[in-house]
Amino acid sequence: MDGLRDVTGFSHIFLPHVLLRLSCCRLLVRPFLDGQRRGLFATRYPCRPNPIGLSVVGLRGRRGNVLEVEGIDVLGGTPLLDIKAYVPEFDVRTSVKTGWYATRSRE
């Protein structure tokens, strides 16, 4: 596949995908690793108003049209929307704030 040409030169890729198993979307949620209710858009909670997920995965290799990845957090059979190369100059931010996550209770 021409679209996968040169992809193995990257160590990581973004995989935008469709979230298959959504339950009712709530605007206040209890995110993973935190016991307090938070605003949905200040979290990475999986139930979203639009079924779009984004994963950054390690790219280990390619066999034809199959990419071998690690660290993937999507269900088998999940439709991928795209594949994008991870480029530190565009994707890494060094001056960041992480809001409630930086001061969350670690119970």
N, C-alpha and C positions, 0 to 999 in steps of 0.2 A: 504494500500500500504506500503510495507516494507521500501521503500525509504523515506517516510515521518516520519518514526519512530523517536522519540526524537526531532523533529524539533520544537515542541511547547515550548521547554525549552529556546529558543532564542527569544529575543525581536525584532530583525530585521533580514531580509534576503536580499540577492542580487537576483534580477531577470534579468538575461541577456535575451534579447528578440529581435525579428525581427521588424525593423521599417517598417511599412506597407505603409505609404503614403509619400514616398520621392519625392521631386521635384528635379530638376536639381541641381547637386552638384556644388557649387562655392567654390573657394579657399579663397576668401575674403568675409566676411559676417558681418552683424550688429547683434551681439548677444542681447538677452533679457537683459534689464537693462543697455544697453550701446548704445550710439548713433554713435560711431566710427566704421569704418570697421576694422576687425581683421582677422588674419590668422585663417582659419577653425580649425586647430589642436590646437589652443590656446583658444578654446571656447567649449561650450557644445551645440552648434547649432545643431538642430535636423537633418538637411540634411547632410548626410555623404556619403563618397565614398563607404562604405560597410554598408549594412542595419542592423547594430547591435546596440542596445540600452542597457543601463544598469540602473536599478532603485534600490535604497535601500528603502525598505518599512518596516513599522512596522508590526509585526506579532501578531495578536490579538487572533487567535484560529484556530482550525482545526475541520472540520466535515467530517469524512471519508477521501476521497481524495480531499477535498476542503479546501484550506487555506483562512482564513479571514484576510485581510490585510488592512492597512490604509496608506495614503500618496502615492498611486500608481499614476504614471504619464504616463500610456500607454492607448491606445485605446482599447475598448472592442473587443474581438476576436483576439487580438494580440498573435501570437505564442510565447510561452516561450521556451527558449533554455535550461534552467537549473534553479536550485534553489540552492543557496549557503548560508550557515550560515554566519552571520556577527559576527566576533570575534575581539574585540577591539585590542588585542595584535598583530594581523596581519593587521587589517584594518585601525586603527587610526594612523595618523601621526601628531606629535606635532610640529616639526620643518619644517614648510612649507612656501613656497613663492607662492603668487597667482598672480604674474605678473600684467598685466594691470587691472585686476579685483580689486585690492587693491586701485588703484588710479583713477578708472573710474569716469567720470562725472555723477552726480546723477540728471540729468535733468528730 
